[in-house]
Amino acid sequence: MGLEQTVTLGFLGVPEIWIIVGVVVLLFGGSRIPKLARSMGLGITEFKKGLKGEGASDEQKRLEGETQKEEEASKE
């Protein structure tokens, strides 16, 4: 039993995580990843609030408006 330990996330090791990150960057491009992360964060927040029975907050509405404006600007 050596002192060497490997960092794993379930069945995923560090090399597998790097491969997944590389594939995501290739598929979506570096500029779209922050938008995807923001959208996922808003979705998770909405889901949690839905479980609690609360409505959308003003901050979330503002962030959604900014996201829509950025998407419209990128389409032009």
C-alpha positions, -999 to 999 in steps of 0.1 A, spaced: 0 0 0 18 31 -13 11 67 -5 2 73 -41 -35 82 -46 -53 91 -78 -81 116 -81 -112 101 -96 -147 113 -100 -167 80 -99 -154 61 -129 -138 92 -145 -102 99 -140 -82 130 -149 -74 120 -185 -111 112 -192 -122 146 -178 -96 164 -201 -109 144 -231 -145 154 -223 -135 191 -219 -116 190 -252 -146 175 -270 -170 202 -255 -146 230 -266 -144 215 -301 -182 211 -304 -193 244 -290 -163 267 -294 -147 288 -267 -170 318 -271 -202 298 -265 -191 279 -234 -197 308 -210 -232 313 -224 -239 276 -220 -227 277 -184 -248 307 -176 -279 291 -192 -273 259 -172 -269 279 -140 -302 297 -146 -319 264 -154 -306 248 -121 -317 279 -101 -352 279 -117 -355 242 -110 -346 247 -73 -370 276 -70 -397 255 -87 -392 228 -61 -396 253 -34 -426 269 -51 -410 303 -56 -412 325 -87 -383 339 -107 -364 367 -90 -356 401 -105 -319 392 -108 -327 361 -129 -350 381 -152 -322 406 -157 -297 379 -165 -321 363 -189 -326 396 -206 -288 401 -209 -285 366 -223 -311 372 -249 -295 405 -259 -261 388 -263 -276 360 -285 -293 386 -307 -261 406 -310 -241 374 -320 -267 366 -347 -262 399 -364 
